Amino acid sequence: MLKNIKYTFLSLFTVFKHLFIKSVTLEYPEKKSNLPENFRGKAVVDGCVKCYTCLKVCPANAIIFKDEQIEIDMKKCIFCGNCAYYCPKKAIRMSHEYELATDNKHDLKLLYDVSNEVKENV
């Protein structure tokens, strides 16, 4: 009986001790942490010339060229940044977008138009 009372008071002491300590966690959707400059999030393609270098350097084979589109499968992507680093035209960059959760697995396939047709002014 005396042992139970002792442990009850020790538990209460621990609870009261933690009431006055500043919280370490963030209240996530309302407050977001600051990302470092070199953070690698979702890949974004703009200005691709179809040199296929990204295909060669992607260790996860997450990049596929289909007709006039480039498809990046975010389910396979390991966010290594090789595609952005080795792209000679710097057409691929890693954004700071990290909220990629979805209910539909097909939403994780990113399609970017890479057609290089020059439109003539008429």
MIGURO-639195 format. One record per atom (N, C-alpha, C, O): residue in one letter; x, y, z. Coordinates in pm, whole numbers, padded with zeros to 5 digits, always signed. Example, Ala and Ser with C-alpha at 12.3 -4.5 7.8 and 13.67 -1.06 7.14 Angstrom:
2
A+01319-00569+00780/A+01230-00450+00780/A+01320-00330+00780/A+01424-00332+00846/S+01285-00225+00708/S+01367-00106+00714/S+01290+00003+00787/S+01341+00114+00804/
// end
This chain:
122
M+00083-00119+00000/M+00000+00000+00000/M+00087+00126+00000/M+00063+00218-00077/L+00187+00128+00086/L+00278+00242+00094/L+00355+00260-00037/L+00386+00371-00079/K+00386+00147-00099/K+00458+00148-00227/K+00372+00213-00335/K+00423+00291-00416/N+00242+00183-00338/N+00150+00241-00436/N+00139+00392-00421/N+00135+00465-00521/I+00133+00440-00300/I+00123+00583-00274/I+00251+00653-00321/I+00246+00762-00378/K+00365+00590-00294/K+00493+00646-00334/K+00497+00665-00487/K+00535+00772-00534/Y+00458+00563-00562/Y+00462+00571-00708/Y+00356+00666-00763/Y+00377+00727-00868/T+00247+00680-00696/T+00146+00777-00736/T+00200+00919-00725/T+00181+00999-00816/F+00267+00949-00615/F+00325+01082-00599/F+00440+01107-00696/F+00456+01219-00744/L+00519+01006-00725/L+00625+01021-00824/L+00566+01050-00963/L+00621+01130-01038/S+00457+00986-00995/S+00390+01010-01123/S+00336+01151-01130/S+00353+01220-01231/L+00271+01196-01025/L+00218+01332-01021/L+00329+01435-01028/L+00314+01538-01094/F+00440+01409-00962/F+00555+01499-00967/F+00606+01513-01111/F+00638+01623-01156/T+00615+01402-01182/T+00660+01405-01321/T+00565+01484-01409/T+00608+01561-01495/V+00436+01466-01388/V+00336+01540-01465/V+00349+01690-01440/V+00350+01769-01535/F+00358+01731-01315/F+00370+01873-01282/F+00501+01933-01331/F+00507+02049-01371/K+00606+01853-01329/K+00737+01900-01376/K+00730+01934-01525/K+00790+02032-01569/H+00659+01854-01604/H+00650+01875-01748/H+00548+01981-01786/H+00544+02023-01902/L+00467+02025-01695/L+00372+02132-01724/L+00441+02265-01753/L+00387+02348-01826/F+00559+02285-01697/F+00627+02414-01708/F+00744+02411-01806/F+00818+02510-01817/I+00762+02302-01877/I+00869+02291-01977/I+00811+02327-02114/I+00700+02285-02148/K+00886+02405-02192/K+00841+02446-02325/K+00827+02324-02416/K+00911+02234-02415/S+00720+02324-02495/S+00693+02213-02585/S+00794+02210-02699/S+00838+02314-02747/V+00831+02090-02742/V+00930+02074-02848/V+00860+02061-02984/V+00915+02104-03086/T+00745+02004-02988/T+00677+01978-03114/T+00604+02102-03165/T+00574+02194-03089/L+00577+02101-03296/L+00501+02209-03359/L+00356+02167-03374/L+00327+02047-03384/E+00268+02261-03377/E+00127+02233-03404/E+00112+02230-03555/E+00083+02332-03618/Y+00133+02111-03614/Y+00164+02098-03756/Y+00076+02172-03856/Y+00131+02262-03918/P-00045+02149-03881/P-00094+02220-03998/P-00093+02372-03982/P-00081+02444-04080/E-00105+02420-03859/E-00105+02564-03838/E+00035+02623-03847/E+00055+02729-03905/K+00131+02555-03790/K+00270+02602-03790/K+00357+02499-03861/K+00348+02379-03834/K+00440+02546-03953/K+00528+02456-04026/K+00673+02493-03998/K+00705+02611-03980/S+00758+02393-03996/S+00899+02420-03967/S+00967+02484-04088/S+00922+02469-04202/N+01074+02555-04062/N+01152+02617-04169/N+01239+02511-04234/N+01311+02438-04166/L+01233+02503-04366/L+01310+02403-04439/L+01448+02458-04472/L+01463+02577-04497/P+01549+02372-04472/P+01682+02418-04512/P+01686+02453-04661/P+01600+02409-04737/E+01784+02531-04701/E+01796+02577-04839/E+01809+02461-04937/E+01754+02467-05047/N+01881+02358-04898/N+01906+02246-04989/N+01806+02131-04972/N+01838+02017-05004/F+01687+02160-04923/F+01583+02058-04906/F+01538+02008-05043/F+01522+02087-05136/R+01518+01878-05056/R+01476+01819-05183/R+01335+01763-05168/R+01314+01660-05105/G+01240+01834-05227/G+01101+01791-05226/G+01061+01737-05362/G+01139+01671-05429/K+00939+01766-05401/K+00884+01719-05528/K+00962+01778-05646/K+00996+01896-05646/A+00989+01695-05746/A+01062+01741-05865/A+00969+01820-05957/A+00852+01785-05974/V+01022+01927-06015/V+00948+02012-06108/V+01029+02023-06235/V+01150+02048-06231/V+00962+02003-06351/V+01030+02007-06481/V+00982+02128-06559/V+00861+02152-06572/D+01077+02205-06612/D+01043+02321-06694/D+01158+02348-06791/D+01269+02380-06748/G+01132+02335-06920/G+01233+02363-07021/G+01318+02244-07060/G+01434+02261-07097/C+01264+02125-07051/C+01337+02003-07085/C+01365+01996-07235/C+01277+02027-07315/V+01486+01954-07273/V+01524+01941-07415/V+01537+01793-07455/V+01588+01763-07563/K+01493+01703-07371/K+01493+01559-07396/K+01633+01505-07427/K+01652+01437-07528/C+01728+01534-07340/C+01863+01478-07357/C+01875+01341-07289/C+01972+01269-07311/Y+01777+01304-07207/Y+01767+01175-07140/Y+01876+01151-07035/Y+01898+01037-06994/T+01944+01255-06993/T+02045+01239-06890/T+01981+01196-06758/T+02037+01114-06685/C+01864+01251-06729/C+01795+01218-06603/C+01760+01070-06596/C+01762+01010-06489/L+01728+01010-06711/L+01698+00867-06714/L+01819+00785-06673/L+01807+00685-06602/K+01936+00828-06718/K+02059+00754-06692/K+02105+00765-06547/K+02163+00671-06493/V+02079+00879-06484/V+02133+00900-06350/V+02034+00869-06238/V+02071+00870-06121/C+01908+00840-06272/C+01809+00810-06169/C+01829+00668-06116/C+01807+00573-06191/P+01870+00651-05990/P+01895+00516-05937/P+01768+00435-05915/P+01773+00313-05906/A+01654+00501-05905/A+01528+00432-05876/A+01444+00409-06002/A+01335+00352-05993/N+01492+00453-06118/N+01417+00442-06244/N+01277+00502-06231/N+01178+00443-06274/A+01271+00619-06171/A+01142+00685-06147/A+01102+00776-06261/A+00991+00831-06259/I+01188+00794-06361/I+01161+00886-06472/I+01139+00808-06600/I+01219+00721-06637/I+01028+00841-06669/I+00994+00775-06796/I+00955+00883-06895/I+00882+00977-06861/F+01003+00870-07018/F+00960+00961-07125/F+00851+00891-07205/F+00871+00779-07254/K+00737+00958-07220/K+00625+00905-07298/K+00587+01010-07401/K+00539+01117-07365/D+00609+00981-07528/D+00577+01073-07637/D+00634+01212-07608/D+00756+01229-07608/E+00550+01308-07583/E+00593+01445-07556/E+00578+01480-07408/E+00562+01597-07373/Q+00584+01380-07322/Q+00569+01404-07179/Q+00678+01330-07102/Q+00727+01226-07145/I+00714+01387-06989/I+00803+01319-06896/I+00720+01283-06773/I+00647+01367-06718/E+00731+01160-06731/E+00655+01112-06615/E+00752+01081-06503/E+00846+01004-06520/I+00727+01141-06387/I+00807+01113-06268/I+00718+01043-06168/I+00619+01099-06122/D+00753+00920-06135/D+00675+00840-06041/D+00725+00866-05900/D+00832+00819-05862/M+00648+00943-05823/M+00690+00980-05688/M+00687+00862-05591/M+00744+00870-05482/K+00622+00752-05629/K+00625+00632-05544/K+00763+00567-05550/K+00806+00504-05454/K+00832+00582-05662/K+00965+00524-05679/K+01076+00620-05640/K+01184+00578-05598/C+01051+00749-05653/C+01153+00851-05632/C+01210+00845-05489/C+01135+00833-05392/I+01341+00852-05479/I+01405+00850-05347/I+01458+00989-05310/I+01532+01003-05212/F+01422+01092-05387/F+01456+01232-05360/F+01606+01252-05345/F+01652+01329-05260/C+01682+01184-05429/C+01828+01198-05424/C+01875+01326-05491/C+01980+01379-05455/G+01799+01377-05587/G+01835+01501-05655/G+01931+01484-05771/G+01976+01584-05827/N+01964+01360-05809/N+02055+01338-05922/N+02001+01397-06051/N+02076+01453-06130/C+01871+01384-06073/C+01811+01435-06196/C+01831+01586-06208/C+01861+01636-06316/A+01815+01657-06100/A+01832+01803-06101/A+01979+01840-06110/A+02014+01936-06179/Y+02066+01768-06043/Y+02208+01800-06040/Y+02274+01780-06176/Y+02354+01863-06219/Y+02241+01669-06243/Y+02308+01635-06368/Y+02240+01689-06493/Y+02294+01673-06603/C+02125+01751-06481/C+02055+01804-06598/C+02139+01918-06657/C+02164+02017-06588/P+02182+01907-06785/P+02269+02011-06842/P+02197+02145-06862/P+02263+02249-06863/K+02067+02145-06877/K+01990+02268-06897/K+01923+02317-06768/K+01853+02417-06769/K+01946+02246-06658/K+01882+02279-06528/K+01731+02289-06542/K+01667+02376-06484/A+01675+02198-06622/A+01531+02197-06647/A+01455+02129-06533/A+01335+02150-06518/I+01523+02050-06454/I+01460+01983-06340/I+01514+02047-06212/I+01634+02067-06197/R+01422+02079-06123/R+01463+02131-05993/R+01381+02062-05885/R+01269+02016-05911/M+01436+02057-05767/M+01367+01997-05653/M+01301+02110-05575/M+01368+02199-05523/S+01168+02105-05566/S+01094+02211-05496/S+01098+02188-05345/S+01155+02089-05298/H+01039+02277-05272/H+01028+02262-05127/H+00895+02202-05085/H+00859+02207-04968/E+00822+02147-05180/E+00692+02087-05149/E+00713+01946-05094/E+00770+01860-05161/Y+00668+01923-04973/Y+00687+01794-04909/Y+00556+01729-04866/Y+00558+01614-04820/E+00446+01795-04878/E+00317+01738-04839/E+00260+01662-04958/E+00183+01717-05037/L+00298+01536-04972/L+00263+01457-05089/L+00162+01346-05057/L+00137+01261-05142/A+00105+01346-04940/A+00011+01241-04902/A-00115+01250-04986/A-00166+01359-05014/T-00166+01133-05027/T-00287+01128-05108/T-00357+00994-05087/T-00297+00897-05040/D-00485+00992-05122/D-00562+00867-05114/D-00551+00787-05243/D-00578+00667-05244/N-00512+00853-05351/N-00508+00791-05483/N-00364+00776-05527/N-00293+00877-05542/K-00318+00655-05549/K-00178+00633-05586/K-00146+00689-05725/K-00028+00712-05755/H-00245+00712-05808/H-00220+00768-05941/H-00188+00917-05935/H-00135+00973-06031/D-00219+00982-05824/D-00185+01123-05807/D-00035+01142-05788/D+00015+01254-05800/L+00038+01034-05759/L+00181+01043-05735/L+00263+01028-05863/L+00386+01024-05858/K+00196+01020-05978/K+00266+01020-06105/K+00255+01159-06165/K+00146+01202-06203/L+00365+01229-06172/L+00368+01366-06221/L+00396+01366-06370/L+00493+01305-06415/L+00312+01433-06448/L+00330+01443-06592/L+00363+01587-06629/L+00294+01680-06588/Y+00470+01604-06705/Y+00511+01736-06752/Y+00525+01731-06903/Y+00582+01637-06958/D+00472+01834-06970/D+00481+01844-07115/D+00620+01893-07152/D+00667+01995-07100/V+00687+01821-07243/V+00823+01858-07284/V+00832+01878-07435/V+00939+01864-07494/S+00719+01909-07499/S+00721+01930-07643/S+00802+02054-07675/S+00787+02157-07609/N+00886+02044-07774/N+00974+02155-07810/N+00933+02219-07942/N+01017+02271-08016/E+00805+02215-07971/E+00757+02275-08096/E+00764+02426-08087/E+00721+02486-07988/V+00818+02486-08190/V+00827+02631-08196/V+00703+02681-08267/V+00677+02642-08381/K+00626+02766-08202/K+00504+02819-08262/K+00538+02942-08345/K+00604+03034-08298/E+00491+02942-08469/E+00518+03053-08558/E+00413+03161-08538/E+00296+03132-08517/N+00457+03285-08545/N+00364+03397-08538/N+00304+03419-08675/N+00377+03439-08772/V+00172+03416-08686/V+00104+03433-08814/V+00044+03569-08824/V-00018+03602-08925/
// end
